[in-house]
Amino acid sequence: MPLIGSRTLEAPMAENKEKINELQAVRETRRAQTLTEGEHLSAVVALAKLVGDFGSSLDLDQIFANVAEGIREHVAYDTFAILLLDELGQQLEFRFAVGFPDKVVHNWRFGLGQGIVGTAAQNREVIRVDDVEADSRYISATDIRSELAIPLVVKNRTIGVLDVGRRTKGHFTDGEEQLMRFLARRVANGIENARLYESVRSQSSMLALINEVSRELTSILDSEKLLRRVAELVKRLIDYQVFSVMLWCDEEQILEHTFQLAFDKRFVQKGGFALGQGITGTVAAQRQAIRVPNVHLNPLYRQCGHDVEVRSELCVPLVFEDRLIGVIDLESTEYNAFSEQHEQMLVTLAAYVAVALENARLYERVREDERRLEEDLDTARQLQIGLLPKVAPETEGLEIAFAYEPARQLGGDFYDFMHCKDGKFAVAVGDVAGKGAPAALFGALAMGTLRARVSESDCSPASMLQEMNRHMLQPEIDNRFVAMAFGIFDPEEKTLTLANAGITRPVLVRDHKVVEIAIEGVPLGLLPGSTYDERTLQLQTGDFVIFTSDGITEAQDTHCEEFSQRRMEALLAGSTERSAQQLADELMDASRAFALGTPPELHDDRTVVVLKVR
């Protein structure tokens, strides 16, 4: 609010003898009414009791009201005011007033040297005016004729002015001035003590709040909940009507409106400010707090997306490890609503808020990355399912079945069935080292390579594995290799020729007897120049040949005991009357049930392929 200018009175052209005589008569009358020494002492004691309340209460408004009422018994007045200097010591503002219009109390400010009260504050001297209309320093706020202004001084420092006025001329006497001087000294000391007490209490509240912030805010990872809680915590120490947080966007190079409250209600504001634009942009650019007592006098002020009539503003930067995070901005409908202490408190809080915001931002980034990864994994899973056979193929002389269960969304196990050019039938079961997406991708590479080679070659199992090994070494992917069994079934001869590159040995079930097919080899992609043996089985009607990955036999229970080859063979021994699919499902179910209750990280991909000779 602009300072009130001094009133310029037109100098009288000549002395008005009649008015002078009238004023002298008033003075004589007031001298006759001067307090006796005993009455003066009694008034001093009464006033001392009144101002003694300063030491026992922090409600200055109530104390001022009591003082104003109590002094009226000894010093009659029509207006009473206590004006205090602002934090910069430049303007007097009404702290308590009786008899003044509301617009004067709320809007007027007096600079040092302006008006009678401003002059009293600047010169640190009592000013008693018998007729304000004859004093050029007077600024008319009411219809008083007499005024007494006494500076409030503490430790040689002016903090304000005690001012009383009367509608009659020449009203205040020497004795009343002495009483008011006494009262002013006590009021000044009381105000200073109350301020010190309030400062200590505020610091205590601030420390308690910081402790609460350090414990609470860092555990809130949702940014919306975090900022709402910050608004609630700040409100406990600093009164505001509008609360805003703007966060810095590196990509757009602007401060973006992120969270806003007006009278504790959420509203959405789009857009933002560049560095150096407006109060918030300037705070972000300079990384220093800005406190504006009157936004209408500050050219940086920008009205934001609300209809609140803002009069003062406080904005502080949010900085984490010398990196700009954003700003916290408070706005008030009152002039000079934010003090230096408020600024210090908000700056301190901002350091903790910046850490909490950075934690929340990192969490949201990780959560978004996880969401994208989840989507990517789901897409990859669909692709992998698309690569694996969905139904068992029909082929002469064989009933084919399979069961498959990845340990994660994506698995490293694979299986495939292919028809060869010469009418034979190929079957493959593989197990890539590791689990998850890398294993699935390497498995997809192996399947693609296998299908291409089967369509081009004579399907010899040993040569097929040798060629696969050479091809799988080419990507030079560390710690990735494939264990795989590959077999060719000849429906005319009812023979199965097998080669093995390090996967669990297949088993043959015939007449309730289970026999491991003794054939082994080096996993694909592990050693260059590896060669592989072949073994041909003469099969009979009713025979089963079962291929499994190690996830079946190595499944562990809660005591870390494995399902084992022994348990699998015991289950297979009674399988001659079952279909191929029944046997595959039963084996899968048994392995899964055995591992029930164990942590997911101990699980491995499980694959079963069953060939039953018809």
C-alpha positions in Angstrom: 0.0 0.0 0.0 1.5 3.4 -0.9 2.7 5.6 1.9 0.4 8.4 3.0 1.6 11.8 1.8 2.0 14.8 4.1 -0.9 17.3 4.2 -0.1 20.7 3.0 -2.0 23.4 4.8 -2.5 26.9 3.4 -0.5 29.3 5.5 -2.8 31.8 7.3 -2.4 35.3 6.0 -2.6 36.8 9.5 -2.6 35.8 13.1 -6.1 35.2 14.4 -6.0 36.8 17.8 -9.4 35.5 18.8 -8.4 31.8 18.2 -5.1 32.3 20.1 -6.9 33.7 23.0 -9.4 30.8 22.9 -6.5 28.2 22.8 -4.8 29.9 25.8 -8.1 29.8 27.7 -8.4 26.0 27.0 -4.8 25.5 28.3 -5.6 27.4 31.5 -8.7 25.2 32.0 -6.7 22.0 31.5 -3.9 23.2 33.9 -6.6 23.6 36.5 -7.5 19.9 35.9 -3.9 18.7 36.3 -3.6 15.6 38.6 -2.3 16.1 42.1 0.9 14.3 43.0 -1.1 11.6 44.8 -3.5 11.2 41.9 -0.5 10.9 39.5 1.1 8.2 41.6 -2.2 6.3 41.8 -2.5 6.5 38.0 1.1 5.3 37.5 0.4 2.3 39.8 -2.8 1.5 37.9 -1.0 1.7 34.5 1.9 -0.4 35.8 -0.5 -3.1 36.7 -2.1 -2.9 33.3 1.1 -3.3 31.4 2.3 -6.0 33.8 0.0 -8.4 31.9 2.6 -8.4 29.1 4.7 -10.9 31.0 1.9 -13.4 31.5 0.1 -13.4 28.1 0.9 -13.5 24.4 -2.4 -12.2 23.3 -1.2 -8.7 22.5 -4.6 -7.6 21.1 -6.3 -8.3 24.4 -3.6 -6.6 26.4 -3.7 -3.6 24.1 -7.5 -3.5 24.5 -7.1 -3.6 28.3 -4.5 -0.9 28.3 -6.6 1.3 26.0 -9.6 0.9 28.3 -7.5 1.4 31.5 -5.7 4.6 30.3 -9.1 6.2 29.5 -9.7 6.6 33.2 -6.7 8.9 33.5 -6.2 10.3 30.0 -9.4 11.0 28.1 -9.2 10.4 24.3 -11.2 9.9 21.2 -8.6 7.9 19.3 -6.0 5.5 20.6 -3.4 3.7 18.4 -0.3 1.6 18.7 1.6 1.6 15.4 4.7 -0.6 14.9 7.5 -0.3 12.4 7.7 -3.1 9.7 10.7 -5.5 9.6 12.7 -3.1 7.5 12.1 -0.2 9.9 10.7 2.0 7.1 6.9 2.1 7.6 4.6 2.4 10.6 1.6 0.1 10.5 -1.5 0.0 12.8 -1.1 -2.8 15.3 -4.1 -1.8 17.5 -6.5 1.1 17.1 -9.6 2.6 18.7 -11.7 5.3 17.0 -10.1 5.1 13.5 -12.0 4.1 10.4 -11.4 0.5 9.3 -10.0 1.6 5.9 -7.4 3.7 7.7 -6.4 0.9 10.0 -6.1 -1.7 7.3 -4.6 0.3 4.5 -2.7 3.3 5.7 1.1 3.2 6.2 3.3 6.1 7.5 6.9 6.4 6.5 9.5 7.8 8.8 9.0 11.5 8.9 5.5 11.4 7.5 2.7 12.9 9.6 2.9 13.5 13.3 3.4 9.8 14.1 6.1 9.4 11.5 8.0 12.4 12.7 7.8 11.1 16.3 9.3 7.8 15.2 12.0 9.3 13.1 13.2 11.9 15.7 12.5 9.6 18.8 10.7 12.6 20.5 7.3 13.1 22.0 5.1 15.4 19.9 2.1 17.1 21.5 0.0 19.2 19.3 -2.7 21.4 20.7 -4.4 22.1 17.4 -3.6 19.7 14.6 -5.2 22.0 12.0 -2.4 24.5 12.6 0.3 21.9 12.2 1.5 21.2 8.7 2.7 17.7 9.6 -0.8 16.5 10.4 -2.4 14.0 8.1 -6.2 13.9 8.6 -7.5 10.4 9.4 -10.2 11.5 11.8 -11.8 14.7 13.1 -9.5 15.1 16.2 -8.1 18.5 17.1 -5.4 17.5 19.7 -2.8 14.8 19.3 -0.1 13.2 21.5 2.4 10.9 19.8 5.1 9.1 21.9 7.8 6.9 20.3 8.1 3.4 21.5 11.8 2.8 22.1 13.7 -0.3 23.3 17.4 -0.3 23.8 17.8 2.9 21.8 15.8 1.3 18.9 12.5 2.7 17.8 9.9 0.0 17.3 6.7 2.1 17.0 4.5 4.9 18.2 1.8 5.3 20.9 -0.7 7.9 19.7 -3.8 9.4 21.3 -6.2 12.1 20.0 -9.0 14.2 21.2 -11.7 16.2 19.4 -11.1 19.3 21.5 -8.1 21.6 21.1 -5.3 21.9 23.7 -6.6 18.8 25.5 -3.5 17.0 26.7 -1.6 18.3 29.8 1.9 17.9 31.1 0.8 15.4 33.6 -1.1 13.3 31.0 2.0 13.4 28.8 4.1 12.1 31.7 1.6 9.3 32.2 1.7 8.4 28.5 5.5 8.5 28.5 5.4 6.0 31.4 2.9 3.9 29.6 4.9 4.0 26.3 8.1 2.7 28.0 6.2 -0.2 29.6 4.3 -1.0 26.3 7.6 -0.9 24.3 9.3 -3.3 26.7 6.2 -5.5 26.8 6.0 -5.7 23.0 9.7 -6.6 22.7 9.4 -9.3 25.4 6.4 -10.7 23.7 8.2 -10.7 20.4 11.1 -12.5 21.9 8.9 -15.0 23.5 7.0 -15.5 20.3 10.3 -15.9 18.4 11.4 -18.6 20.8 8.0 -20.4 20.6 8.1 -20.1 16.8 11.6 -21.6 16.7 10.5 -24.4 19.0 7.5 -25.1 16.7 9.8 -24.9 13.7 12.2 -27.5 15.2 9.3 -29.8 16.0 7.9 -29.4 12.5 11.3 -30.0 10.9 11.6 -33.2 13.0 8.1 -34.2 11.8 8.9 -33.4 8.2 12.2 -35.4 8.3 10.3 -38.4 9.6 7.2 -38.1 7.5 7.8 -36.5 4.2 10.6 -38.8 3.0 8.2 -41.8 3.4 5.5 -40.4 1.1 6.3 -41.4 -2.4 3.1 -40.3 -4.1 3.8 -36.7 -5.2 0.1 -35.5 -4.9 -0.1 -36.8 -1.3 3.3 -35.4 -0.6 2.5 -31.9 -1.7 -0.8 -31.8 0.0 0.9 -32.8 3.3 3.5 -30.1 2.7 0.7 -27.6 2.4 -0.8 -28.8 5.7 2.5 -28.6 7.5 3.4 -25.2 6.2 -0.1 -23.9 7.2 0.6 -24.8 10.8 3.3 -22.1 10.9 2.5 -19.6 8.2 -0.9 -18.4 7.3 -1.6 -18.2 3.6 -4.6 -18.2 1.2 -2.8 -19.6 -1.9 -0.2 -22.4 -1.9 1.6 -23.4 -5.0 4.4 -25.7 -6.0 6.0 -25.4 -9.4 8.6 -28.0 -10.6 11.3 -27.5 -13.0 11.0 -29.3 -16.4 14.4 -29.9 -18.0 12.9 -30.8 -21.4 10.7 -27.7 -21.7 13.0 -25.4 -19.7 10.1 -24.0 -17.7 8.7 -24.1 -14.2 5.5 -26.1 -14.5 2.4 -25.6 -12.3 2.3 -28.8 -10.4 0.1 -28.4 -7.3 -2.1 -25.4 -6.2 -4.5 -24.7 -3.4 -6.7 -21.7 -3.0 -8.3 -21.5 0.5 -7.3 -25.1 0.9 -9.2 -26.2 -2.2 -7.3 -27.8 -5.1 -7.3 -26.1 -8.5 -5.5 -26.8 -11.7 -3.3 -24.3 -13.4 -1.7 -25.1 -16.8 1.5 -23.7 -18.3 4.4 -22.2 -16.3 7.1 -19.6 -16.2 10.6 -19.4 -17.8 13.6 -18.6 -15.6 13.5 -15.0 -14.7 9.8 -14.6 -15.6 7.6 -13.4 -12.7 8.4 -13.7 -9.0 8.6 -17.5 -9.2 10.8 -17.6 -12.3 13.2 -15.0 -10.7 13.4 -17.1 -7.5 14.2 -20.2 -9.6 16.8 -18.3 -11.7 18.5 -16.7 -8.7 17.9 -19.6 -6.3 17.1 -17.1 -3.6 13.9 -16.4 -1.7 11.8 -13.4 -2.5 9.4 -11.8 -0.1 7.0 -9.1 -1.5 5.0 -7.1 1.1 2.9 -5.5 -1.6 2.7 -7.3 -5.0 1.0 -4.2 -6.6 4.3 -2.3 -6.2 6.4 -5.2 -7.6 6.7 -5.3 -11.5 7.6 -9.0 -11.3 4.2 -10.0 -10.0 2.0 -12.1 -12.3 -1.6 -13.0 -11.6 -2.1 -16.8 -11.7 -5.1 -18.9 -12.5 -7.3 -18.0 -9.5 -9.5 -15.1 -8.5 -7.9 -14.5 -5.1 -7.0 -10.8 -4.6 -3.4 -11.3 -3.7 -1.6 -8.5 -1.8 1.7 -10.1 -0.6 3.8 -13.1 -1.7 6.6 -15.3 -0.4 8.5 -17.6 -2.7 11.5 -19.9 -2.0 13.5 -22.2 -4.2 13.6 -26.0 -4.0 17.2 -27.1 -4.6 18.6 -30.6 -4.2 22.4 -31.2 -4.6 22.8 -27.8 -6.3 20.1 -28.8 -8.9 16.9 -26.9 -9.2 13.8 -28.9 -8.3 11.3 -26.1 -8.3 9.8 -23.4 -6.0 7.2 -23.1 -3.2 5.1 -20.0 -3.5 2.7 -18.6 -0.8 0.3 -15.8 -1.5 -1.9 -13.8 1.0 -4.8 -11.4 0.8 -3.1 -9.3 3.5 -0.4 -6.7 2.8 3.0 -7.6 4.4 1.6 -11.0 5.5 4.9 -12.8 5.5 7.7 -11.9 7.9 11.5 -12.5 7.8 11.0 -15.3 10.2 8.4 -16.9 7.9 10.9 -16.7 5.1 13.6 -18.3 7.2 11.2 -21.1 8.2 10.1 -21.8 4.7 13.7 -21.8 3.4 14.6 -24.4 6.0 11.5 -26.5 5.2 12.2 -26.3 1.5 15.4 -28.2 1.9 13.5 -31.2 3.3 10.7 -30.8 0.8 13.2 -30.9 -2.1 14.7 -34.2 -0.9 11.2 -35.6 -0.5 10.1 -34.4 -3.9 13.2 -35.9 -5.5 12.5 -39.2 -3.8 8.9 -39.1 -5.1 10.1 -38.2 -8.6 12.6 -41.0 -8.7 10.0 -43.4 -7.4 7.5 -42.3 -10.0 10.2 -42.7 -12.7 11.0 -46.2 -11.5 7.3 -47.0 -11.3 6.8 -45.7 -14.9 9.8 -47.7 -16.1 8.4 -50.8 -14.4 5.1 -50.2 -16.1 6.7 -49.9 -19.4 8.8 -52.9 -18.7 5.7 -54.8 -17.7 4.1 -53.8 -21.0 7.2 -54.8 -22.9 7.4 -58.1 -21.1 3.8 -58.8 -21.8 4.4 -58.1 -25.5 7.5 -60.3 -25.4 5.5 -63.1 -23.7 2.8 -62.9 -26.4 5.6 -63.1 -29.0 7.2 -66.1 -27.2 3.8 -67.9 -27.0 3.4 -67.2 -30.7 6.8 -68.9 -31.4 6.0 -72.0 -29.3 3.6 -74.6 -30.8 0.1 -74.1 -29.4 -1.2 -77.6 -30.1 0.6 -80.9 -30.6 1.0 -81.7 -34.3 -0.4 -84.8 -35.9 2.2 -87.2 -37.3 2.2 -90.8 -38.4 3.1 -93.3 -35.8 3.3 -90.9 -32.8 1.0 -89.3 -30.2 2.6 -86.1 -29.1 1.9 -84.0 -26.0 3.6 -81.2 -24.0 3.4 -79.1 -20.9 5.1 -75.8 -20.4 5.4 -73.4 -17.4 7.8 -70.5 -17.3 9.2 -69.4 -13.9 8.5 -65.8 -14.9 6.5 -64.0 -17.5 9.2 -65.0 -20.0 11.0 -68.3 -20.0 14.2 -69.7 -21.3 12.8 -73.2 -22.1 11.5 -73.9 -25.5 10.2 -76.9 -27.5 9.4 -77.4 -31.2 8.1 -79.9 -33.7 9.0 -79.9 -37.4 8.4 -82.1 -40.5 11.5 -82.8 -42.5 11.8 -82.9 -46.3 12.1 -86.8 -46.4 8.9 -87.4 -44.5 10.6 -87.8 -41.1 9.6 -85.8 -38.0 11.9 -83.7 -35.8 11.4 -82.9 -32.1 13.5 -80.4 -30.1 13.5 -79.5 -26.4 15.8 -76.7 -25.2 16.8 -74.9 -22.0 18.7 -71.6 -22.1 21.0 -70.8 -19.2 19.2 -68.2 -16.9 15.6 -67.0 -16.8 13.5 -64.1 -17.9 13.8 -61.8 -20.9 17.5 -62.5 -21.8 16.9 -66.2 -21.7 13.7 -65.9 -23.8 15.5 -63.8 -26.4 18.3 -66.3 -26.7 15.8 -69.1 -26.9 14.0 -67.3 -29.7 17.3 -67.1 -31.5 17.9 -70.8 -31.1 14.4 -71.7 -32.3 14.8 -69.5 -35.4 18.2 -71.0 -36.2 16.8 -74.5 -35.7 13.9 -74.0 -38.0 16.0 -72.5 -40.7 18.5 -75.4 -40.6 15.8 -78.1 -40.5 14.3 -76.7 -43.7 17.7 -76.6 -45.4 19.4 -79.8 -44.2 19.0 -83.6 -44.1 18.0 -83.4 -40.4 20.9 -85.5 -39.0 20.7 -84.8 -35.2 24.5 -84.8 -34.6 25.3 -82.5 -37.6 22.3 -80.3 -36.7 23.6 -79.7 -33.2 27.1 -79.1 -34.5 25.8 -76.5 -37.0 23.7 -74.9 -34.2 26.7 -74.7 -31.9 28.7 -72.8 -34.6 25.8 -70.4 -35.2 25.1 -69.8 -31.5 28.7 -68.8 -30.9 28.5 -65.9 -33.3 26.6 -63.4 -31.2 29.4 -63.7 -28.5 26.9 -63.1 -25.7 28.7 -63.8 -22.4 27.3 -66.5 -20.0 24.6 -67.5 -22.5 24.3 -71.1 -23.8 21.6 -73.5 -24.7 21.2 -77.1 -23.5 19.1 -79.0 -26.1 18.0 -82.4 -27.2 17.2 -83.0 -30.9 15.6 -86.1 -32.3 14.4 -87.5 -35.7 11.5 -90.0 -35.8 11.2 -92.3 -38.8 7.6 -93.4 -39.0 8.4 -96.2 -41.5 11.1 -97.7 -39.4 9.7 -96.6 -36.0 13.1 -95.4 -35.0 14.1 -92.3 -33.0 17.6 -91.0 -33.6 18.8 -88.6 -30.8 21.6 -86.2 -30.1 22.0 -84.3 -26.8 23.7 -81.0 -26.1 23.7 -81.0 -22.4 20.0 -81.2 -21.5 18.6 -83.7 -19.0 18.8 -87.1 -20.4 15.5 -88.3 -22.1 13.9 -91.5 -20.7 12.3 -94.5 -22.4 9.3 -96.1 -20.7 8.5 -99.6 -21.9 6.5 -102.3 -20.0 6.5 -100.3 -16.8 10.3 -99.9 -16.9 12.0 -96.6 -17.1 15.4 -96.3 -18.7 17.6 -93.2 -19.2 18.8 -92.8 -22.7 22.5 -92.5 -22.2 23.6 -89.7 -24.6 25.2 -86.4 -23.6 27.1 -83.5 -25.1 28.4 -79.9 -24.7 25.7 -77.2 -24.5 25.3 -75.0 -27.7 27.2 -71.7 -27.8 29.7 -72.7 -25.1 32.7 -74.2 -26.9 33.7 -73.8 -30.5 34.3 -77.0 -32.5 32.1 -79.2 -30.4 30.9 -82.5 -31.9 28.0 -84.6 -30.9 27.1 -88.3 -30.8 23.9 -89.9 -32.0 21.9 -92.8 -30.7 19.1 -94.6 -32.6 16.3 -96.3 -30.6 14.1 -99.0 -32.1 10.7 -98.2 -30.7 7.7 -100.4 -30.1 4.0 -99.6 -30.0 3.1 -98.3 -26.5 6.6 -97.0 -25.8 6.9 -93.5 -24.3 9.9 -91.2 -24.8 9.9 -88.3 -22.4 12.0 -85.1 -22.7 12.2 -82.7 -19.7 14.1 -79.6 -18.7 16.0 -79.6 -15.4 13.2 -77.5 -13.9 11.2 -80.7 -13.5 13.7 -82.8 -11.6 15.5 -80.0 -9.8 12.3 -78.4 -8.3 12.9 -78.0 -4.6 10.5 -78.3 -1.6 10.6 -76.2 1.5 13.4 -78.4 2.9 15.6 -77.8 -0.2 15.1 -81.4 -1.3 14.9 -81.9 -5.1 12.0 -83.7 -6.9 14.8 -85.8 -8.5 15.1 -88.3 -11.3 14.1 -91.0 -8.8 10.7 -89.5 -8.1 10.1 -88.8 -11.8 10.9 -92.4 -12.7 8.6 -93.8 -10.0 5.8 -91.7 -11.5 6.5 -92.8 -15.1 6.7 -96.5 -14.2 2.9 -96.7 -14.0 2.2 -94.7 -17.1 1.6 -97.3 -19.8 -2.2 -96.9 -19.7 -2.2 -93.1 -19.9 -2.3 -90.9 -22.9 0.6 -88.8 -23.8 -1.1 -85.6 -22.6 -2.2 -87.2 -19.3 1.4 -88.2 -18.7 2.8 -84.7 -19.5 0.2 -83.0 -17.3 0.7 -85.5 -14.4 4.4 -85.0 -14.4 4.1 -81.2 -14.5 1.5 -81.2 -11.7 3.7 -83.5 -9.5 6.8 -81.2 -9.9 4.7 -78.1 -9.2 3.1 -79.6 -6.1 6.4 -80.7 -4.8 7.8 -77.1 -4.9 4.6 -75.6 -3.4 5.5 -73.0 -0.7 9.0 -72.3 -1.9 10.0 -68.7 -2.9 9.4 -67.8 -6.6 13.1 -67.0 -7.1 13.9 -70.7 -6.5 11.6 -71.8 -9.3 12.9 -72.6 -12.8 11.2 -73.0 -16.1 9.5 -76.4 -16.5 9.0 -78.2 -19.8 7.8 -81.7 -20.6 7.5 -83.3 -24.1 6.0 -86.8 -24.4 6.1 -89.0 -27.5 3.9 -92.1 -27.4 4.4 -94.7 -30.1 1.3 -95.8 -31.8 
